[in-house]
Amino acid sequence: MLYMITYYLRPTRERTPNDVRSDLEDDIVQFGDWWHYFGDFWLVDTDRDVNEMTKILRRHLGPRDDLLIAGVQPPYQGLLINDAWEWINDKAREYGKGRTRDEARRHRSAAGAPE
């Protein structure tokens, strides 16, 4: 499924947002295919569920930090670069065919498309 992940990291006396951001983002990219173009906003194509991702990311967050993980499904609209829309629409087409992320990868591989 395609998810958006966004967060807001508040500074504390013990740490700055940059102290946490690298470890948090290292975990996000491990979830699956991802797109990240601006700020603290990510799109992730993964078979993991929101509870599992939240549990993994929560360990990087302080008590005053914010995290939102939500599914992304058509219809959607916005102002993004063409590469972003191509990535999003490609993922939406795969899920529109009822395929999981792994099934879509196997289908592309069997059709000779790069993974």
C-alpha positions in Angstrom: 0.0 0.0 0.0 1.1 3.6 -0.6 1.4 5.7 2.6 2.4 9.2 3.4 4.6 9.7 6.4 5.1 13.2 7.8 6.5 14.3 11.1 7.5 17.4 13.1 10.5 17.1 15.4 10.7 19.7 18.2 14.0 20.7 19.7 14.6 19.9 23.3 17.5 20.7 25.7 18.8 17.2 25.1 18.6 17.1 21.3 17.9 19.0 18.1 15.7 17.7 15.3 18.8 17.0 13.2 20.1 14.7 15.9 17.1 12.4 15.3 16.2 13.0 11.6 19.0 10.7 10.2 18.0 7.7 12.2 14.3 8.2 11.6 14.9 8.5 7.9 17.1 5.4 7.8 14.2 3.5 9.2 11.7 5.0 6.7 13.8 3.9 3.7 13.8 0.4 5.0 10.0 0.1 4.8 10.1 -0.3 1.0 10.1 1.9 -2.2 10.0 5.5 -1.2 9.8 9.1 -2.7 11.1 12.1 -0.8 11.4 15.5 -2.3 10.7 18.0 0.4 10.9 18.6 4.1 9.7 16.0 6.5 7.2 14.4 4.1 7.7 10.9 2.5 5.7 8.6 0.3 6.4 4.9 1.0 5.2 1.9 -0.9 5.2 -1.0 1.6 3.4 -4.1 2.8 3.8 -3.0 6.4 0.8 -1.6 8.3 0.6 1.7 10.0 0.9 0.2 13.5 4.1 -1.6 12.7 5.6 1.6 11.1 4.5 3.7 14.0 6.1 1.4 16.5 9.4 1.4 14.6 9.5 5.2 14.2 8.2 6.1 17.7 11.5 5.1 19.2 13.1 8.1 17.5 10.4 10.6 18.7 10.2 12.7 21.8 7.0 13.2 23.8 6.3 16.5 22.0 7.1 15.4 18.5 4.4 14.7 15.9 4.0 11.8 13.5 1.3 11.1 10.9 1.1 8.0 8.7 -1.9 7.7 6.3 -2.8 5.7 3.3 -2.8 7.4 -0.1 -5.4 6.5 -2.6 -7.0 8.3 -5.5 -8.4 10.8 -5.8 -5.6 13.1 -4.9 -4.4 16.4 -6.2 -1.5 18.8 -5.6 1.4 20.7 -7.1 4.4 18.4 -7.5 7.1 17.9 -10.0 6.3 15.5 -12.9 8.7 12.8 -11.5 6.6 12.7 -8.3 3.3 12.3 -10.1 4.8 9.6 -12.3 5.9 7.7 -9.2 2.6 8.1 -7.4 0.5 7.2 -10.4 2.6 4.1 -11.2 2.0 2.9 -7.6 -1.7 3.7 -7.8 -2.0 1.7 -11.1 -0.4 -1.4 -9.5 -2.8 -1.2 -6.5 -5.7 -0.6 -8.8 -4.9 -4.0 -10.3 -5.3 -5.5 -6.8 -1.6 -6.3 -6.5 0.4 -6.1 -3.3 3.8 -4.4 -3.5 5.6 -7.8 -3.8 3.1 -9.0 -6.4 3.6 -5.8 -8.4 7.4 -6.3 -8.2 7.1 -9.9 -9.4 4.8 -8.8 -12.3 7.3 -6.1 -13.4 10.1 -8.6 -13.2 8.3 -11.3 -15.2 7.4 -8.6 -17.9 11.1 -7.8 -18.2 10.8 -4.3 -16.5 13.4 -3.1 -14.1 12.7 -3.4 -10.4 
